[in-house]
Amino acid sequence: MKNNSNKITLTYIIILMFVAILGHQVFLDYIETSPEKSLIYFYVRDFIFILISGIILKFILYRNDENNKSVFEKLQVTNNEILESNERYDIVAKATSDTIWDWKIEDDSFIWNKGIQGVFGYKKEDVGMTSKWWFERIHPEDSLKMSVKLYSFLEQKTEKWQDEYRFQCADGSYKYVFDRGFLVKDKEGKPIRMIGAIQDVTKQKEEEQRLRLLETVITQTKDAVMITDIDTTVEVIPNIIFVNSAFTDMTGYQSDEVIGKSPVMFFGPKSDIFEFDKLKTAIQEYKECYVETISYKKSGEEFWINFSMIPVTNKDGEHSHWISIQRDVTEEKNKEKEREQLIRELTQNNKDLKQFSYITSHNLRAPLSNLTGLLNLVEEVQIEDPELKEIIAGFTKSTHLLNETINDLVKVVIIKDNPSIQKEKVLIKEIFENVFNQLSFLIGLHKPILKIDLEEVTILNINKSYLESIFLNLLTNAIKYRSDNKQLRVNISSKVVDDNLILTFKDNGIGIDLVRNKDKIFGLYQRFHNHPDSKGLGLYLVKSQVEAMGGTINVSSIVGKGTTFTITFKNN
């Protein structure tokens, strides 16, 4: 600047000297007519004039330079302040993740900072420069409410404007935002500008909704909920800070009666000390714990409680609370005691019945054998009295029936009292051949049509005598309960499906009325026909033997058309 001033002054002096010399040439005649004033006089005078003018100009330029320098320094300070302000503005915007907007209301021009791109994903060229672009991206459900509040603020009917609404992102999704604006007015108080900051509160909103849902669950659930802090300096179990209404219903305590106190108050003389120690250890180690013990209501009434204590951590992973879900299980406990008592009674009854079976099957066998032997001796004696002869014949028949009944009971006792029966590997065809040989006389007498389709299958883990008994009973029943109106047909087949061996016995006999007898079909001493040889024991034995070997048996039957028995064994 100083150099510029010197250049201007020097130029000014040179121009004046040039003008002076030129002036001398123009007025040369006048100088010659005035001899009293020499040429040197004029040169000296003009030089002095020029010099003084240059000094004055120099001073003026100097003052101007000083003023310019002062203005420049002020402008530089202002510019630095603006730069610092902009820098602070950018840093704050980044730190708060706010989207800043500037709306010049009169010409409806909008300016957005970079947050509109970083937060909402818009490209620079996609961002509109009017309020219309802003309003179009507000969720339709929020637009009316937000507009009413905004224009009320612009008309200065309200002191401040802030609102929550949903703002559309570039990908079409919406984010919850919190928007706050400030007005700039002219001298007459008319709004000319509005500056605002949009904050993305989607996560907070989602967290609020989640907490509201959890609060609803906690307050509405039928299970009692208790929340405690983690401070164990006074009590081994931390103090209560919240209980729901279900807790009040369960214990009788209102929330203000328990908040600030330790759950130790609910333990009493009959509470399980081992469960209490387990709970105490879990709390010390911040581990989840499940406890079941006797607790006490406000009235002093005892009740069984099942509850969990679960540690809760904050966002930094630090333990902040314990939450306990509690349930009154007194009714379940009482039912459990009833079941245990019933099991004990059933076990004792079963022992008594077994004892009775042993007495029946063993202690009666000796006197019955003696009685049978005496009857055999009486048969060799000639009895003339017909009435006495009839009495002895009836007595003999009853004795034989009693003997058969005891033999049947022995079979049942052997099956029921033998859970670890001997099992072996057998061939199905061999079993059937043995049964066929035993029933050869009966088969020859009634001549049924037998269709045998037994595969060359070896079945594992089967008791051979049981399987023979099953075959024998089912084939005997098929012959015994044949129809008198048609020739008997019996189909016996086997097939392997996956790991299962399926045996099927099908006949075209008189059938069974399953509608009336479905629940009795495999019962002990259940008779479905008036056959003289029917004792109601065969199917009971079959089912007992099948189940003893881990199998299942099903029956389907139609009266007058026949019956089908299906037996399934696991062949592994």
TORKE-535857 format. One record per residue (C-alpha): x, y negated, z negated; residue in three letters. Coordinates in nm, 2 decimals. Each point is the difference from the previous one (the first is absolute). Example, Ala and Ser with C-alpha at 12.3 -4.5 7.8 and 13.67 -1.06 7.14 Angstrom:
<zazas>
> xx_yy_zz_resn
> 1.23_0.45_-0.78_ALA
> 0.14_-0.34_0.07_SER
</zazas>
This chain:
<zazas>
> xx_yy_zz_resn
> 0.00_0.00_0.00_MET
> 0.28_-0.24_-0.09_LYS
> 0.17_0.07_0.34_ASN
> -0.32_-0.08_0.18_ASN
> -0.03_-0.34_-0.19_SER
> 0.36_-0.09_0.10_ASN
> -0.07_0.09_0.36_LYS
> -0.31_-0.21_0.01_ILE
> 0.18_-0.30_-0.16_THR
> 0.29_0.02_0.24_LEU
> -0.23_0.04_0.30_THR
> -0.20_-0.30_-0.12_TYR
> 0.32_-0.22_-0.03_ILE
> 0.13_0.10_0.35_ILE
> -0.34_-0.08_0.15_ILE
> 0.00_-0.34_-0.17_LEU
> 0.35_-0.07_0.12_MET
> -0.10_0.10_0.35_PHE
> -0.30_-0.23_-0.02_VAL
> 0.22_-0.28_-0.14_ALA
> 0.25_0.03_0.28_ILE
> -0.28_0.02_0.26_LEU
> -0.15_-0.31_-0.16_GLY
> 0.33_-0.19_0.03_HIS
> 0.02_0.08_0.37_GLN
> -0.36_-0.13_0.05_VAL
> 0.06_-0.32_-0.19_PHE
> 0.35_-0.06_0.12_LEU
> -0.10_-0.33_0.17_ASP
> -0.14_-0.13_-0.32_TYR
> 0.32_0.08_-0.19_ILE
> 0.21_-0.19_0.26_GLU
> -0.23_-0.31_-0.04_THR
> 0.06_0.01_-0.38_SER
> 0.37_-0.05_-0.04_PRO
> -0.03_-0.08_-0.37_GLU
> -0.08_0.38_-0.05_LYS
> 0.25_0.24_0.13_SER
> -0.06_0.35_0.12_LEU
> 0.17_0.14_-0.31_ILE
> -0.25_-0.17_-0.21_TYR
> -0.28_0.19_0.16_PHE
> 0.18_0.33_-0.02_TYR
> 0.07_-0.05_-0.37_VAL
> -0.35_-0.10_-0.07_ARG
> -0.15_0.29_0.18_ASP
> 0.24_0.24_-0.15_PHE
> -0.09_-0.12_-0.35_ILE
> -0.36_0.03_0.09_PHE
> 0.04_0.35_0.14_ILE
> 0.20_0.11_-0.30_LEU
> -0.26_-0.13_-0.25_ILE
> -0.27_0.16_0.21_SER
> 0.19_0.33_0.00_GLY
> 0.05_-0.02_-0.38_ILE
> -0.37_-0.07_-0.05_ILE
> -0.09_0.29_0.24_LEU
> 0.24_0.22_-0.18_LYS
> -0.16_-0.08_-0.34_PHE
> -0.35_0.06_0.14_ILE
> 0.11_0.33_0.15_LEU
> 0.17_0.09_-0.33_TYR
> -0.32_-0.06_-0.20_ARG
> -0.20_0.19_0.26_ASN
> 0.25_0.29_-0.03_ASP
> -0.04_0.00_-0.38_GLU
> -0.37_0.00_0.03_ASN
> 0.01_0.28_0.25_ASN
> 0.24_0.19_-0.22_LYS
> -0.23_-0.03_-0.30_SER
> -0.30_0.11_0.21_VAL
> 0.20_0.29_0.14_PHE
> 0.11_0.11_-0.34_GLU
> -0.36_-0.02_-0.12_LYS
> -0.12_0.20_0.31_LEU
> 0.27_0.26_-0.07_GLN
> -0.11_0.03_-0.36_VAL
> -0.36_0.03_0.11_THR
> 0.09_0.25_0.26_ASN
> 0.20_0.21_-0.25_ASN
> -0.30_-0.01_-0.24_GLU
> -0.23_0.11_0.28_ILE
> 0.24_0.28_0.09_LEU
> 0.02_0.11_-0.37_GLU
> -0.38_-0.03_-0.03_SER
> -0.05_0.21_0.31_ASN
> 0.25_0.25_-0.13_GLU
> -0.17_0.02_-0.34_ARG
> -0.34_0.03_0.18_TYR
> 0.14_0.29_0.21_ASP
> 0.15_0.17_-0.31_ILE
> -0.33_-0.04_-0.20_VAL
> -0.20_0.13_0.30_ALA
> 0.22_0.30_0.03_LYS
> 0.01_0.06_-0.38_ALA
> -0.38_-0.02_-0.03_THR
> -0.07_0.16_0.34_SER
> -0.26_-0.28_0.05_ASP
> -0.12_-0.10_0.34_THR
> 0.00_-0.38_0.01_ILE
> -0.24_-0.19_0.23_TRP
> -0.03_-0.37_0.09_ASP
> -0.33_-0.12_0.14_TRP
> -0.03_-0.35_0.15_LYS
> -0.37_-0.04_-0.03_ILE
> -0.06_-0.29_0.24_GLU
> 0.15_0.16_0.31_ASP
> -0.06_0.36_-0.13_ASP
> 0.36_0.11_0.04_SER
> 0.14_0.29_-0.21_PHE
> 0.36_0.08_-0.08_ILE
> 0.10_0.34_-0.16_TRP
> 0.33_0.10_-0.16_ASN
> 0.17_0.33_0.08_LYS
> -0.22_0.18_-0.26_GLY
> -0.27_0.03_0.26_ILE
> 0.23_0.23_0.19_GLN
> 0.18_0.18_-0.28_GLY
> -0.31_0.06_-0.21_VAL
> -0.27_0.05_0.26_PHE
> 0.20_0.12_0.30_GLY
> -0.09_-0.27_0.25_TYR
> 0.25_-0.10_0.27_LYS
> 0.09_-0.36_0.03_LYS
> -0.18_-0.04_0.33_GLU
> -0.31_0.17_-0.14_ASP
> -0.05_-0.25_-0.28_VAL
> -0.27_-0.26_0.07_GLY
> 0.04_-0.37_-0.07_MET
> -0.36_-0.08_-0.10_THR
> -0.23_0.07_-0.29_SER
> -0.22_0.21_0.23_LYS
> 0.28_0.27_0.02_TRP
> 0.02_0.00_-0.38_TRP
> -0.38_0.04_-0.05_PHE
> -0.03_0.27_0.27_GLU
> 0.24_0.22_-0.20_ARG
> -0.19_-0.02_-0.33_ILE
> -0.21_0.31_-0.07_HIS
> -0.37_-0.05_0.11_PRO
> -0.12_0.09_-0.34_GLU
> 0.22_-0.26_-0.16_ASP
> -0.02_-0.27_0.26_SER
> -0.32_-0.18_-0.11_LEU
> 0.08_-0.01_-0.36_LYS
> 0.35_-0.13_0.07_MET
> -0.12_-0.27_0.25_SER
> -0.26_-0.13_-0.25_VAL
> 0.26_-0.05_-0.27_LYS
> 0.26_-0.15_0.24_LEU
> -0.24_-0.26_0.15_TYR
> -0.13_-0.09_-0.35_SER
> 0.36_-0.07_-0.09_PHE
> 0.07_-0.20_0.32_LEU
> -0.31_-0.22_-0.08_GLU
> 0.16_-0.05_-0.35_GLN
> -0.29_0.16_-0.18_LYS
> 0.25_0.23_-0.18_THR
> 0.33_-0.09_-0.15_GLU
> 0.20_0.30_0.12_LYS
> -0.02_0.28_0.25_TRP
> 0.11_0.35_-0.04_GLN
> -0.16_0.32_0.12_ASP
> 0.05_0.37_0.06_GLU
> -0.09_0.15_0.33_TYR
> 0.11_0.26_0.25_ARG
> 0.23_-0.11_0.28_PHE
> 0.05_0.20_0.32_GLN
> 0.35_0.12_0.09_CYS
> 0.14_0.03_0.35_ALA
> -0.08_0.38_0.00_ASP
> -0.37_-0.06_-0.08_GLY
> 0.02_0.10_-0.36_SER
> -0.09_-0.24_-0.28_TYR
> 0.19_-0.12_-0.31_LYS
> -0.14_-0.15_-0.31_TYR
> 0.15_-0.35_-0.04_VAL
> -0.02_-0.28_-0.26_PHE
> 0.00_-0.34_0.17_ASP
> 0.05_-0.33_-0.18_ARG
> -0.01_-0.34_0.18_GLY
> 0.08_-0.37_-0.08_PHE
> -0.14_-0.31_0.17_LEU
> 0.20_-0.30_0.13_VAL
> -0.21_-0.32_0.03_LYS
> 0.04_-0.34_0.17_ASP
> -0.02_-0.34_-0.17_LYS
> -0.38_0.01_0.02_GLU
> -0.01_0.34_-0.17_GLY
> -0.09_0.19_0.32_LYS
> 0.14_0.35_0.03_PRO
> 0.25_0.00_0.29_ILE
> 0.21_0.31_-0.08_ARG
> -0.02_0.32_-0.20_MET
> 0.29_0.22_-0.10_ILE
> -0.05_0.36_-0.13_GLY
> 0.18_0.32_-0.10_ALA
> -0.14_0.34_0.07_ILE
> 0.12_0.28_-0.23_GLN
> -0.04_0.37_0.09_ASP
> -0.18_0.16_-0.30_VAL
> -0.09_0.33_0.17_THR
> 0.19_0.22_-0.25_LYS
> -0.13_-0.19_-0.29_GLN
> -0.35_0.03_0.13_LYS
> 0.04_0.38_0.06_GLU
> 0.15_0.03_-0.35_GLU
> -0.30_-0.19_-0.14_GLU
> -0.24_0.23_0.18_GLN
> 0.19_0.31_-0.12_ARG
> 0.00_-0.13_-0.36_LEU
> -0.37_-0.09_0.02_ARG
> -0.07_0.35_0.13_LEU
> 0.21_0.15_-0.28_LEU
> -0.18_-0.22_-0.25_GLU
> -0.33_0.12_0.13_THR
> 0.11_0.36_-0.03_VAL
> 0.13_-0.05_-0.35_ILE
> -0.30_-0.18_-0.13_THR
> -0.26_0.23_0.18_GLN
> 0.16_0.34_-0.06_THR
> -0.15_0.23_-0.25_LYS
> 0.34_0.10_-0.13_ASP
> 0.14_-0.22_-0.28_ALA
> 0.30_-0.21_0.11_VAL
> 0.25_-0.15_-0.24_MET
> 0.30_-0.22_0.09_ILE
> 0.28_-0.07_-0.24_THR
> 0.32_-0.20_0.00_ASP
> 0.35_0.16_-0.03_ILE
> 0.11_-0.14_-0.33_ASP
> 0.08_0.28_-0.25_THR
> 0.18_-0.21_-0.26_THR
> -0.29_0.01_-0.25_VAL
> -0.19_0.32_0.10_GLU
> 0.12_0.31_0.18_VAL
> -0.30_-0.04_0.24_ILE
> -0.02_-0.36_0.15_PRO
> -0.29_-0.23_-0.08_ASN
> -0.32_-0.01_0.21_ILE
> -0.06_-0.30_0.23_ILE
> -0.31_0.13_0.19_PHE
> -0.28_0.25_-0.03_VAL
> -0.30_0.05_0.23_ASN
> -0.36_0.04_-0.09_SER
> 0.02_0.38_0.03_ALA
> 0.26_-0.01_-0.28_PHE
> -0.25_-0.19_-0.22_THR
> -0.28_0.26_0.08_ASP
> 0.24_0.29_-0.08_MET
> 0.15_-0.13_-0.33_THR
> -0.25_-0.26_-0.12_GLY
> 0.27_-0.27_-0.03_TYR
> -0.05_-0.33_0.17_GLN
> 0.30_-0.14_0.20_SER
> 0.07_-0.28_-0.26_ASP
> 0.02_0.27_-0.27_GLU
> 0.29_0.19_0.17_VAL
> 0.19_-0.25_0.21_ILE
> 0.33_-0.08_-0.17_GLY
> 0.00_0.33_-0.19_LYS
> 0.17_0.33_0.06_SER
> -0.19_0.31_0.11_PRO
> 0.15_0.17_-0.31_VAL
> -0.32_-0.12_-0.16_MET
> -0.20_0.27_0.18_PHE
> 0.20_0.28_-0.14_PHE
> -0.11_0.17_-0.32_GLY
> 0.04_0.31_-0.23_PRO
> -0.10_0.25_0.26_LYS
> 0.19_-0.15_0.29_SER
> 0.27_0.23_0.15_ASP
> 0.33_-0.12_-0.13_ILE
> 0.19_0.18_0.28_PHE
> -0.20_-0.18_0.26_GLU
> 0.07_-0.33_-0.18_PHE
> 0.38_0.08_0.00_ASP
> -0.03_0.08_0.37_LYS
> -0.16_-0.33_0.07_LEU
> 0.25_-0.19_-0.21_LYS
> 0.30_0.16_0.19_THR
> -0.16_-0.07_0.34_ALA
> -0.04_-0.37_-0.09_ILE
> 0.36_-0.02_-0.12_GLN
> 0.12_0.15_0.33_GLU
> -0.25_-0.19_0.22_TYR
> -0.14_0.33_0.13_LYS
> -0.36_0.10_0.10_GLU
> -0.17_0.20_-0.27_CYS
> -0.33_0.19_-0.04_TYR
> -0.14_0.05_-0.35_VAL
> -0.30_0.19_-0.14_GLU
> -0.09_-0.03_-0.36_THR
> -0.27_-0.10_-0.26_ILE
> -0.06_-0.37_-0.02_SER
> -0.23_-0.21_-0.22_TYR
> -0.28_-0.25_0.09_LYS
> -0.08_-0.32_-0.18_LYS
> -0.26_0.19_-0.20_SER
> 0.26_0.25_-0.11_GLY
> -0.15_0.28_0.22_GLU
> 0.25_0.25_0.14_GLU
> 0.02_0.06_0.37_PHE
> 0.23_0.18_0.24_TRP
> 0.18_-0.24_0.24_ILE
> 0.21_0.08_0.31_ASN
> 0.21_-0.29_0.12_PHE
> 0.30_-0.10_0.21_SER
> 0.26_-0.26_-0.06_MET
> 0.16_-0.13_0.32_ILE
> 0.28_-0.26_0.01_PRO
> -0.06_-0.30_0.23_VAL
> 0.28_-0.20_0.16_THR
> 0.01_-0.35_0.14_ASN
> 0.13_-0.11_0.35_LYS
> 0.35_0.01_-0.13_ASP
> -0.03_0.36_-0.11_GLY
> 0.00_-0.09_-0.37_GLU
> -0.25_0.17_-0.24_HIS
> -0.26_-0.25_-0.10_SER
> -0.31_0.19_-0.13_HIS
> -0.15_0.34_-0.08_TRP
> -0.34_0.10_0.14_ILE
> -0.20_0.28_-0.16_SER
> -0.30_0.18_0.15_ILE
> -0.20_0.17_-0.27_GLN
> -0.29_0.24_-0.01_ARG
> -0.22_0.15_-0.27_ASP
> 0.03_0.38_0.04_VAL
> -0.18_0.10_-0.31_THR
> -0.27_0.18_0.19_GLU
> 0.25_0.19_0.21_GLU
> 0.19_0.09_-0.31_LYS
> -0.32_0.14_-0.16_ASN
> -0.08_0.19_0.31_LYS
> 0.36_0.14_0.01_GLU
> -0.04_0.11_-0.36_LYS
> -0.33_0.17_0.09_GLU
> 0.16_0.17_0.29_ARG
> 0.29_0.12_-0.22_GLU
> -0.25_0.13_-0.25_GLN
> -0.20_0.17_0.27_LEU
> 0.31_0.16_0.14_ILE
> 0.09_0.13_-0.34_ARG
> -0.35_0.14_-0.04_GLU
> 0.00_0.15_0.35_LEU
> 0.35_0.15_-0.07_THR
> -0.12_0.15_-0.32_GLN
> -0.32_0.13_0.16_ASN
> 0.20_0.15_0.28_ASN
> 0.22_0.18_-0.26_LYS
> -0.31_0.12_-0.17_ASP
> -0.15_0.13_0.32_LEU
> 0.33_0.17_0.09_LYS
> 0.00_0.16_-0.34_GLN
> -0.36_0.11_0.05_PHE
> 0.09_0.14_0.35_SER
> 0.29_0.20_-0.16_TYR
> -0.24_0.13_-0.27_ILE
> -0.26_0.09_0.27_THR
> 0.24_0.16_0.24_SER
> 0.23_0.18_-0.25_HIS
> -0.17_0.05_-0.34_ASN
> -0.33_0.13_0.16_LEU
> 0.19_0.23_0.24_ARG
> 0.08_0.26_-0.26_ALA
> -0.35_0.05_-0.15_PRO
> -0.14_-0.01_0.35_LEU
> 0.23_0.28_0.11_SER
> -0.10_0.20_-0.30_ASN
> -0.37_-0.06_0.09_LEU
> 0.07_0.10_0.36_THR
> 0.17_0.32_-0.12_GLY
> -0.29_0.09_-0.22_LEU
> -0.25_-0.05_0.28_LEU
> 0.21_0.22_0.22_ASN
> -0.03_0.27_-0.27_LEU
> -0.37_-0.05_-0.03_VAL
> -0.04_0.06_0.38_GLU
> 0.13_0.36_-0.05_GLU
> -0.27_0.07_-0.26_VAL
> -0.33_0.13_0.12_GLN
> -0.28_-0.23_-0.12_ILE
> -0.35_0.13_0.03_GLU
> -0.19_-0.31_-0.13_ASP
> -0.07_-0.21_0.31_PRO
> -0.04_-0.32_-0.21_GLU
> 0.34_0.05_-0.16_LEU
> 0.15_0.08_0.33_LYS
> -0.13_-0.33_0.15_GLU
> 0.13_-0.20_-0.30_ILE
> 0.35_0.16_0.04_ILE
> -0.01_-0.07_0.37_ALA
> -0.08_-0.37_-0.06_GLY
> 0.26_-0.02_-0.27_PHE
> 0.26_0.15_0.24_THR
> -0.09_-0.25_0.27_LYS
> 0.03_-0.30_-0.24_SER
> 0.33_0.13_-0.12_THR
> 0.14_0.02_0.36_HIS
> -0.13_-0.36_0.07_LEU
> 0.17_-0.12_-0.32_LEU
> 0.32_0.17_0.10_ASN
> -0.01_-0.17_0.35_GLU
> -0.07_-0.34_-0.16_THR
> 0.30_0.04_-0.23_ILE
> 0.22_0.10_0.30_ASN
> -0.12_-0.31_0.19_ASP
> 0.08_-0.22_-0.30_LEU
> 0.34_0.15_-0.02_VAL
> 0.06_-0.09_0.37_LYS
> -0.11_-0.36_-0.07_VAL
> 0.22_-0.03_-0.31_VAL
> 0.30_0.14_0.19_ILE
> -0.05_-0.27_0.28_ILE
> -0.07_-0.29_-0.24_LYS
> 0.28_0.09_-0.24_ASP
> 0.26_0.07_0.26_ASN
> 0.12_-0.34_0.15_PRO
> 0.33_0.15_0.10_SER
> -0.12_0.30_0.21_ILE
> 0.25_0.20_0.19_GLN
> 0.02_-0.13_0.36_LYS
> 0.16_0.17_0.30_GLU
> 0.03_0.00_0.37_LYS
> -0.28_0.21_0.16_VAL
> -0.13_0.08_0.35_LEU
> -0.36_-0.08_0.05_ILE
> -0.08_0.30_0.22_LYS
> 0.14_0.24_-0.26_GLU
> -0.23_-0.14_-0.27_ILE
> -0.30_0.04_0.23_PHE
> 0.10_0.36_0.09_GLU
> 0.01_0.09_-0.37_ASN
> -0.35_-0.15_-0.06_VAL
> -0.13_0.17_0.31_PHE
> 0.12_0.34_-0.13_ASN
> -0.16_-0.06_-0.34_GLN
> -0.34_-0.08_0.17_LEU
> 0.02_0.26_0.27_SER
> -0.30_0.19_-0.14_PHE
> -0.22_-0.31_-0.03_LEU
> 0.10_-0.11_0.35_ILE
> -0.07_0.34_0.14_GLY
> -0.34_0.01_-0.17_LEU
> -0.13_-0.34_0.12_HIS
> 0.21_-0.02_0.33_LYS
> 0.04_-0.38_0.02_PRO
> 0.16_-0.16_0.31_ILE
> 0.33_-0.13_-0.12_LEU
> 0.19_-0.26_0.20_LYS
> 0.35_-0.03_-0.14_ILE
> 0.22_-0.28_0.13_ASP
> 0.29_-0.01_-0.25_LEU
> 0.33_-0.14_0.13_GLU
> 0.33_0.15_-0.08_GLU
> 0.04_-0.25_-0.28_VAL
> 0.21_0.04_-0.31_THR
> -0.12_-0.21_-0.29_ILE
> 0.23_-0.11_-0.28_LEU
> -0.07_-0.05_-0.37_ASN
> -0.31_0.22_-0.01_ILE
> -0.10_0.26_-0.26_ASN
> -0.06_0.32_0.19_LYS
> -0.26_0.15_-0.23_SER
> -0.19_-0.33_-0.02_TYR
> -0.01_-0.02_0.38_LEU
> -0.13_0.36_0.02_GLU
> -0.27_-0.07_-0.25_SER
> -0.11_-0.31_0.20_ILE
> -0.02_0.20_0.32_PHE
> -0.18_0.28_-0.18_LEU
> -0.26_-0.22_-0.16_ASN
> -0.08_-0.20_0.32_LEU
> -0.02_0.31_0.22_LEU
> -0.21_0.19_-0.26_THR
> -0.24_-0.30_-0.03_ASN
> -0.04_-0.02_0.37_ALA
> -0.10_0.37_0.01_ILE
> -0.21_-0.03_-0.32_LYS
> -0.20_-0.31_0.12_TYR
> -0.06_0.11_0.36_ARG
> -0.32_-0.06_0.18_SER
> -0.24_0.29_0.05_ASP
> -0.12_-0.14_0.33_ASN
> 0.33_0.00_0.19_LYS
> 0.33_0.18_0.02_GLN
> 0.26_-0.15_-0.23_LEU
> 0.28_-0.19_0.17_ARG
> 0.31_-0.11_-0.19_VAL
> 0.27_-0.22_0.14_ASN
> 0.33_-0.03_-0.19_ILE
> 0.27_-0.23_0.14_SER
> 0.31_-0.19_-0.09_SER
> 0.18_-0.29_0.15_LYS
> 0.29_-0.23_-0.09_VAL
> -0.05_-0.38_0.01_VAL
> 0.31_-0.20_-0.08_ASP
> 0.11_0.15_-0.33_ASP
> -0.34_0.15_-0.09_ASN
> -0.13_0.35_0.04_LEU
> -0.37_0.01_0.05_ILE
> -0.20_0.32_-0.05_LEU
> -0.36_0.02_0.12_THR
> -0.27_0.26_-0.10_PHE
> -0.32_-0.03_0.20_LYS
> -0.31_0.23_0.00_ASP
> -0.35_-0.01_0.13_ASN
> -0.17_0.11_-0.32_GLY
> -0.29_-0.14_-0.20_ILE
> 0.19_-0.31_-0.10_GLY
> -0.02_-0.23_-0.30_ILE
> -0.22_-0.30_-0.07_ASP
> 0.27_-0.26_-0.05_LEU
> -0.25_-0.28_-0.06_VAL
> -0.12_0.17_-0.32_ARG
> 0.32_0.17_-0.10_ASN
> 0.29_-0.21_0.13_LYS
> 0.13_-0.08_-0.35_ASP
> -0.04_0.35_-0.12_LYS
> 0.15_0.20_0.29_ILE
> 0.32_0.08_-0.18_PHE
> -0.14_0.00_-0.36_GLY
> 0.04_0.29_-0.24_LEU
> -0.29_0.24_0.00_TYR
> -0.19_-0.20_0.26_GLN
> -0.23_0.22_0.22_ARG
> -0.17_-0.12_0.32_PHE
> -0.17_0.32_0.10_HIS
> -0.19_0.28_-0.17_ASN
> 0.24_0.27_0.10_HIS
> 0.03_0.28_-0.25_PRO
> 0.38_0.00_0.01_ASP
> 0.04_-0.38_-0.04_SER
> 0.18_-0.11_-0.31_LYS
> 0.09_-0.36_0.09_GLY
> 0.37_0.05_-0.06_LEU
> 0.15_0.07_0.34_GLY
> 0.01_-0.36_0.14_LEU
> 0.11_-0.14_-0.34_TYR
> 0.30_0.24_0.01_LEU
> 0.08_-0.09_0.36_VAL
> 0.00_-0.37_-0.08_LYS
> 0.21_0.05_-0.31_SER
> 0.25_0.21_0.18_GLN
> 0.03_-0.24_0.30_VAL
> 0.06_-0.29_-0.23_GLU
> 0.25_0.19_-0.21_ALA
> 0.21_0.03_0.31_MET
> -0.04_-0.37_0.09_GLY
> -0.26_0.05_0.27_GLY
> -0.35_-0.14_0.07_THR
> -0.32_0.17_0.10_ILE
> -0.31_-0.15_0.18_ASN
> -0.33_0.16_0.10_VAL
> -0.26_-0.08_0.26_SER
> -0.32_0.20_0.03_SER
> -0.34_0.00_0.16_ILE
> -0.28_0.22_-0.14_VAL
> -0.07_0.28_0.25_GLY
> 0.30_-0.08_0.22_LYS
> 0.30_0.08_-0.21_GLY
> 0.29_-0.13_-0.21_THR
> 0.35_-0.12_0.07_THR
> 0.28_-0.02_-0.26_PHE
> 0.31_-0.21_0.09_THR
> 0.32_0.05_-0.22_ILE
> 0.30_-0.23_0.04_THR
> 0.35_0.08_-0.14_PHE
> 0.31_-0.22_0.02_LYS
> 0.25_0.22_0.19_ASN
> 0.32_-0.17_-0.12_ASN
</zazas>
